[in-house]
Structures are given as structure tokens and as C-alpha cells.
């Protein structure tokens, strides 16, 4: 199964990326995922289901340890029936 994860971490800092955001990006970029898109207001990545779930586990743990007070995420099955446009 192929999955897509979309996530943000808070609190936001418009002047520079906070440590929890940097850690979250490092986790996703280091994971064995493809179609990684890192942006200032949200991040997405796709990959094999097991790889995405392992990355989400690491992302949650490390972002919270680095000071995130909130992590918002959504995981979708890619190509699932009823899925809309990206």
C-alpha cells in the first residue's frame, strides 16, 4: 500500500524555522520516502506504507522532543477510491 503524509508543526515562527520544524524536516528527508515536498506552511511525502508509518512515528517523537506543542498530520492511501485531486 502506498501512503501520503501531510504535516505541520507548531508553534509557528515567521522569522526563522523553529527547532521542531527543522527536526521534522530532517526526519522526513532522511526516511526512505519519495515525492518529498518541504515548505514553510506544510510538508508532504509519499512512499511505501511501512516507510511512511515509520517516518510518522519518528516525526511525532522527535518533533515533540524538540519543542513542538502541536503536530497536525493527515495520512491518505494514494489512489484510494474517492480520493480527490492533490
C-alpha positions as a Python dict, from the first residue, in 0.01 Angstrom:
ca = {
    (1, 'X'): (0, 0, 0),
    (2, 'X'): (126, 347, -87),
    (3, 'X'): (64, 635, 155),
    (4, 'X'): (89, 1013, 152),
    (5, 'X'): (153, 1211, 471),
    (6, 'X'): (91, 1584, 509),
    (7, 'X'): (205, 1756, 828),
    (8, 'X'): (279, 2081, 1008),
    (9, 'X'): (435, 2150, 1346),
    (10, 'X'): (362, 2436, 1584),
    (11, 'X'): (427, 2688, 1724),
    (12, 'X'): (499, 2878, 1404),
    (13, 'X'): (780, 3131, 1374),
    (14, 'X'): (761, 3353, 1067),
    (15, 'X'): (1117, 3483, 1110),
    (16, 'X'): (1302, 3151, 1113),
    (17, 'X'): (1223, 2782, 1126),
    (18, 'X'): (1198, 2664, 1489),
    (19, 'X'): (1399, 2361, 1604),
    (20, 'X'): (1096, 2128, 1598),
    (21, 'X'): (1026, 2216, 1235),
    (22, 'X'): (1388, 2153, 1137),
    (23, 'X'): (1389, 1817, 1315),
    (24, 'X'): (1062, 1714, 1149),
    (25, 'X'): (1201, 1800, 807),
    (26, 'X'): (1522, 1610, 877),
    (27, 'X'): (1323, 1300, 974),
    (28, 'X'): (1115, 1309, 656),
    (29, 'X'): (1410, 1386, 429),
    (30, 'X'): (1615, 1102, 585),
    (31, 'X'): (1332, 847, 556),
    (32, 'X'): (1310, 617, 257),
    (33, 'X'): (1029, 818, 101),
    (34, 'X'): (983, 982, -236),
    (35, 'X'): (788, 1280, -361),
    (36, 'X'): (902, 1479, -55),
    (37, 'X'): (789, 1844, -61),
    (38, 'X'): (905, 2062, 228),
    (39, 'X'): (753, 2409, 256),
    (40, 'X'): (713, 2690, 509),
    (41, 'X'): (345, 2616, 578),
    (42, 'X'): (321, 2242, 525),
    (43, 'X'): (509, 1935, 416),
    (44, 'X'): (415, 1625, 218),
    (45, 'X'): (580, 1296, 135),
    (46, 'X'): (477, 970, -26),
    (47, 'X'): (612, 620, -10),
    (48, 'X'): (559, 260, 84),
    (49, 'X'): (312, 227, 369),
    (50, 'X'): (558, 80, 618),
    (51, 'X'): (815, 350, 541),
    (52, 'X'): (558, 629, 581),
    (53, 'X'): (428, 489, 910),
    (54, 'X'): (782, 451, 1047),
    (55, 'X'): (860, 809, 942),
    (56, 'X'): (540, 938, 1108),
    (57, 'X'): (633, 762, 1433),
    (58, 'X'): (981, 917, 1428),
    (59, 'X'): (841, 1255, 1322),
    (60, 'X'): (598, 1270, 1615),
    (61, 'X'): (851, 1161, 1874),
    (62, 'X'): (1136, 1384, 1758),
    (63, 'X'): (927, 1695, 1687),
    (64, 'X'): (766, 1680, 2032),
    (65, 'X'): (1107, 1624, 2195),
    (66, 'X'): (1234, 1931, 2006),
    (67, 'X'): (960, 2157, 2144),
    (68, 'X'): (658, 2119, 1917),
    (69, 'X'): (337, 2189, 2106),
    (70, 'X'): (119, 2059, 1824),
    (71, 'X'): (171, 1833, 1525),
    (72, 'X'): (-108, 1823, 1269),
    (73, 'X'): (-97, 1542, 1019),
    (74, 'X'): (-305, 1359, 768),
    (75, 'X'): (-228, 1022, 614),
    (76, 'X'): (-401, 909, 295),
    (77, 'X'): (-388, 592, 91),
    (78, 'X'): (-268, 704, -251),
    (79, 'X'): (-506, 601, -525),
    (80, 'X'): (-785, 512, -281),
    (81, 'X'): (-1141, 515, -412),
    (82, 'X'): (-1299, 856, -365),
    (83, 'X'): (-969, 1039, -325),
    (84, 'X'): (-982, 1387, -477),
    (85, 'X'): (-714, 1579, -655),
    (86, 'X'): (-398, 1654, -466),
}
